[in-house]
Amino acid sequence: MPYIPRQSDIDWTVAHLNKVSHNAVWTIPMNNTVWRVDKVNRVLKLAAGQDDRFFEVLTAVCAKIGYRVIRAPETPALLSLGSDDHGSGKTKTK
């Protein structure tokens, strides 16, 4: 069954993307994924991690706000985060 985004999902995602800069790294510990935010082309790139149910959810939410979601693996060196970059455990960006 395809995921239908709630308005709160859409609002949260828009607010988060408005806070981050172009080419930011967004990590989501709950499903162990790392994303690259391409604000110029309006693309979220799955840079590391598994394509899972959350990928489907984020794809549905982003479709509502004019973003595409793609798989675009990156090397760990490009995605390295320092120990001081850890947030609440729900999401973090650098």
N, C-alpha and C positions, 0 to 999 in steps of 0.2 A: 504494500500500500504506500503510495507516494506521500511524502511529508508535506503538509500544508502549514506554512509559517503563520505563527500568531503575530499580531501587531506588536506585541512586546518584544518578540525576537527581532523583528524588522527594526524597531526603534533602537534597541540596544546595539545592533550591528551598525546602523547608521552613525550613532553617537560614537562608537568605538573607532570606526574608520575615519571619522572627522578629527579624532584626537591624534592619530598616528601620521607619521610623515610618509612621503612616497618612498618606496623600497624598504619599508620597515620590516623587521622580522617579528612575527607574532607567534608565540608558542602557546599551546593549549595542553596543559598537563593531564587533564581528565581523559584524553585519548592519545596522549603522547605524540602529538603532531607539531610540526613547525611550518608556518606559512610565510610567504613573501607577499607584501601588499604593494601592488603596482597601481598607484592612484592615477597615473597618466592614462593608462590603457583600461582602467577599471577591471583589473584581474586580480583574483586571489590565487596564488600558486601554492599547491601542496608541495613544499620543498623537502620534507622528511616526515616519515610516519606512514601509517596504514590508511588505505582507502577503506573507510568503514561507514557505519550508519551516520556518524557526524559529518562525513564528507557529503552525504546525500542531503542532510539537513542544511548545512551551510550553502550548498549549491542551490537549494530551493529558496533560502532567504536572500541570497545574493541576486538571484534572478529577479526578485521583486524590486531591487534597488539599482538595477542596471550594471551589476558586476557579473563577470564570468568566473567560474572556478575550474582550475585545471591542475593536472599533475605535472610538476616541473622539478624533479629531484635536483638537489644541490649537494655539493660536497660538504662534509662536516666543518671544514675550515671556514667556509663562507657563512656558516650558521652558528659559529661558536658564540656562546653567551658567557659572560663572567658570572661569578657566584653572587654578585650584588644585583643581578638583573631579575631575581626571583620575586614574584609578586605574591598574590593571595593564594596561589595554587590553582586558581580557576583559569587565569589568562595572564599573559605578560607580553610586553612588546619592548623592542629595543630599537 
